[in-house]
Amino acid sequence: MSLFQFVKSKTFLKQLVIAVLTLAVLIFVLMKWLTMITNHNQKIEVPNLEKMSLNNVETKLQELDLNYVVVDSASYNPNYPKRSVIEQSPSAGDFVKENRKIYLTLNPSGYANVEIPNLYGKTRRQATSQLIAIGFKISPKVMYVSDIAKDVVRGLRFKGKELKVGDKIPKNSVINLKLGDGRGTGRYIQNMKREN
């Protein structure tokens, strides 16, 4: 029997029909299985977790069959409660499937501590710029001390205490400048020279 005759035979046509039907059933079963396993057409709306504490977040997400992961802590933001959610991904209102992880960024419990640089002998303008650049605020109240140089830094104060180079205080703190008044006689400089 030649190939052409075999292709035209009833045996070949039966086997071809059986193969096509088997393939169709297999594809149908596979599609149904994938729909079930991937939760096709299931949508859970992500709630707005902003300003919520971690305990409240956990309760809310468990109700919706969602999970969370704390990714990081951001810089302290006084507009948000301490240890509350500042950012989330996916965003509120997005649709996700069951057991999806929501990535959270939390507000720390306070400002980070920043080290006090050496500003002794710098001008008021230089010291103010440097302190603002590293995250401090400068009090409008200035303390003047007797000194030959006018508006030159002779110390820093925080909450009534004298600060030393290397001390650490919270970022965003208000610092008082201790400056020279420019009316000093300079006698202490002459005395220091005699001692050496």
C-alpha positions, 0 to 999 in steps of 0.5 A: 500500500502506498503512502497516498492510499494510506492517507485516504484510508479509513484507519488513518482518518480514524487515528487522525480524528482520535489524535485531534480530539485527544489534543482538544480535550488535553488543551481544555483540561489544561486551560481549566487547571491553569484558570483554577491554579492562577485564580483567573478573574479573581480581583482583590482591591488593595486597600489604602494603608497610609498612616496605619500602624503595622497591627492594623495593616496585618488585621486588614490584609488578613481579612482580604487574604493578602500578605505584607513585607516591610521593605524599609523605613523612610526619613522621619515625616512628622505628618505621619504617626510614628511606625505607620505606613508612608508608602505601599506597593501596589498602590491603593485601588490596584487589583491583585490576586489572593496571597499577593504581597504588599510592600510597605515603607514605614515612618521611623519613630523619630528623626535620625541623629546627626553629628555636630561638625566643627564650626568654631571660628566660622562666620555666622553665615557659613555655620548657618548654611552648613547646619541647615544643609545637614538638617538642623534649624537655627534659632533666631535667638542668638547668644553673644559673648565677649570676643574680638571677632563679630558674628564668628561662632564661639559655640553651639547650644541645644536645649540649653546645653553646650554642644561639642564637636561629634555630639549627636542630636536628632535631625530637625532640632533647633540649634542656638548659635553662640557668636562673638560680639566684636567688642572684646579687647583681645587681651586673652589672645595676648595672655595666651601668647605670653604663656607659650 
